[in-house]
Amino acid sequence: MLLLLQYACKKTLNALPENAKVDANTILDQKTAEVALRGAYYLLYNIPGRGTNITCWDNHQWLPAYYAGYLAGASDGPEEENRYAESSMISSVWNESYATINAANGIINRLNILPDASFANNRKEGILGEAKFLRAYSHFKILSYYGEWFKYDSKYGILIREELSNLANIAKARSNVKDSYDFILADLDYAIDNAPSQGPNHYATKWAAMALKMRVLMSRAQTGDYNEVISIANLIIQNSPYSLENDPKDIFRNKGLS
């Protein structure tokens, strides 16, 4: 028993600590990078939050309308009286978004040091474009829920994460709103230039990045932003493989992902 106990202790003490299990141990080439990218989407779709291995879009779909007062819940919760500090859901957007950001950072940080020869058909840039879209989407969501997104000169922006979190870099100050927008838009510009132009509807493309950039610019609302929104919209309408629906309700009621 003493020998077994000694062996077990030695094995435990020699184990790699959780915070040291970085992406360098898993992302080695295009195949493993694709697996890691699917893992980032897995977090974006909040599959762990549901606990049943299916997508959970609550945080993306009804929660914004619930907080904005357009929807009401059967439970008559504190959210309906704007008492968000008492809400049981107050951390759900935060946790889901930063989990996605951290996964995206693991991909971005690792791919930036992998040789181009490990990838075929410019897929390295495509994976980076998708990862930066996910990072931009999640940072923008954090800004929309937890920052003063409506005050461009406010110091209350977001806590920007641009590298894989570990014990050495976890402590960090929040950025101001201007720098938050600049970081988000830089990621989207990269995604517009490098993300795939076509792909499954549940993965990011350059057109999705352009649409998200329109939304970010409308929130920022600085000089020239609305004109750029119109310009981007025209590019999507004229050049993308998508077309406008005659009745927008069809998107939500019967067409869905098709």
N, C-alpha and C positions, 0 to 999 in steps of 0.2 A: 504493500500500500504506500509506503514511504517513497519507494522508487517511482511508482506511478504518479504520485503527487509532485515529485521533483520534475519528472518529465513534462507533466501538464503545465507547470508553472513556467518552465523554460520555453515551451512551445508558445504559450500566451505572450510572454515577454518579448519573444523574437518576432511576433506577428507585426505586419505592417499596420500602423494606426490608420483609422478611417480617413483622417484629413490628409494623409500622405498618398492615398490611392488616387493619383492624378490621372488625367487623360493620357499622359505619355505612356502609361502601361497598357492602354487599350486601343488607341487610334494610331495605326501603323501604316495604313495604305488606303486606297479608295474603298475597298470593301468594308473595312472596319469604320471608316468615316461615315459611310452610308448608314451603318447600324447605329452609330452614335447620333446621327441626324434624326433617324426615326425615333430614337429615345427622347430627343428634344420635343418633337411633335407629340409624343406620348404625354409629356408633361403639359404642353400647351392645351391639349384636349382634356386635361384634368382627369385622366383615367384613374390614377391612384386615388383621387378624391372620391370617386364613386365606389371604389372597392369591389366592383363586379367585372372589371376588365372591359368595360364599354365606355364610349366617350361621354363626358359630362359637360354640357355646354351652359349650365346654369349661370356661371359667372360671366359668360360672354353675351347671353341673350336676355334673360328676364331680369337679372340683377340690376343692370343700368336703369331700366325702366322703373323698376321697383324703387330704387333710391331717388329717382327723379320725380316720383309721384304719379307716374302714368299707369302703374299697376298696383293693386292692393293684394295683400296676402290674407288667407283665411285665419291666420293666427293673431292678427292685429298686433304685430310686433313693434318694437321701439323704432324701427326704421321709418314707419309711417308717420312718426312724430319728429323725425330728424334727430333722434337720440341715438346716433350711430355708435357712440362709445359703449353703449349697452348691448349692441347687436352681437349675436352669436356668429355672424358672418363677416365681421369687420376685418378679420385677418385672412379670409379665404382668397381674395384677389391678390393680396400681398404675397402670400405663400406660394400660390400657383405661379405668379408672374416671376418672382425671383428664382424659383426652381427652374423655370424655363430659361431665364437669363443665364443662370449658372451653367446649365447644360450647353447652351449656345456658346458661351465663352470657352468652355472646354474644347469645343470643336474649332472655334476661330483661333484660339491661341496655339493649338497643336498644328492645324493645317498651315499656319504661317511659317512653320519651320520644317515642314515635310517637303521633300524634293518634288518638283513638278512631274518628274518621271514616274512617280508612284500613281499618277492619275492619267486617264485617257479622255480625249474629246473635251478638253477644257472643263472637266467635271470638278476639278479643284475649285475653280472660281464659282461654279454653279452652287456647290455645297456651301461655300462661304457666303454667297448671296442669299441663300435660303436661311442660313444661320443668323445673318445680320438682320434679315427681315423679322425673324422670331425675336431677336433682341430688341429691335426697334418697337415692335408691337407691344411687347411686355413692358418696356420702359415707358411707352406712351400711356399704357393703361395705369401704371403706377402714378404717373404725373396727373392723369385725369382724376384719380380717386384720392390721392394723398398730397398733392401739391397745389399751389396757386397758379394753375395753368392759365388763368384768365388775366394775370398780372405779369406782363412781360418783364418788368423791372423788379419783381419780387425776389427776395432771397430764399423763398421757400419752394425750391424745386424738388428734385428727387435725389436719392442716393444712387449715383451712377455706378454700375458694376461693369467693368470692361476686361476683367481677368477672372479666372477660376478662383473662387473663394477658398481661402485657407486660414489657418490661425494667424498668419503673419499680416494679412491684409484685410481682415474682416472689419476692423475698426476704421471707419471712414466718415467724413462729414458729408452732408447733403450738398448738392450743387444748387446754384440759383436757377431761376426759370429759364433765362436766356441760354445758359450753357446746357441745360437739359434739352431744350428744343434743338440746339445746334448738334448735340450728340445724336439724338434720334434721327434728325434729317440727314446727317452724314451716313448713318447706317442705311437709310432708305435709298439714298443716292447710289450707294454701292450695290444694293440689291437691284435697283432699276438697271444698272449697267451690266450686272453679272448673273443674276438669277435666271433660271430657264424661262424661255418665252412661252413654253407649253409644258403641261404636265397634268397629273390628276387634280381634280378640283379641290381636294383636301390638302394639297401642298402649295407652297408659295411660288409665285411666278413674278416676273418683272411687272406684269400688269397689276397684280395684287399690291406690289410695292408702290406703284404709281397711285393707285386708289387710296392706299393708306397715307401716302404723302399729301394728297388732297385734304384728307381729314385733319392731319396734323397742322397743315397751313391754315385751315379754317379756324382751328383753335388758337393758333399763334396770332393771326389777324394783324400782322404788321404791314407796313407800306409795301404794296406790290404783291402781297400774298394771294389776294383774291384773283388778281389777274393771272397769276401762275396756276391757280386752281382751274380756271377756265381753260387755260392752255393745255394742261395735263388731261383734262376731261376730253377735250377735242382729239388729242392724240390717241386716247383709249378708244373712243368711238370710231375714229377713222382707220386705225391700224391694228387693233387687237382682234383676236379670234372670237370676241364676244359681241353680243348685240343687246340693245336695250329692250326690256320687256314692255309690251303694250300696257299691261296692267301690273304694277309692282306687287300687288297682293299675291299674284300667282307664285312669286319667288318663295314666299313664306307658307302658302297654303297647300300647294300641290306639286311644285316642281323641285324644291329642295336642291340637292347637290347636282341634279341633272341640268 
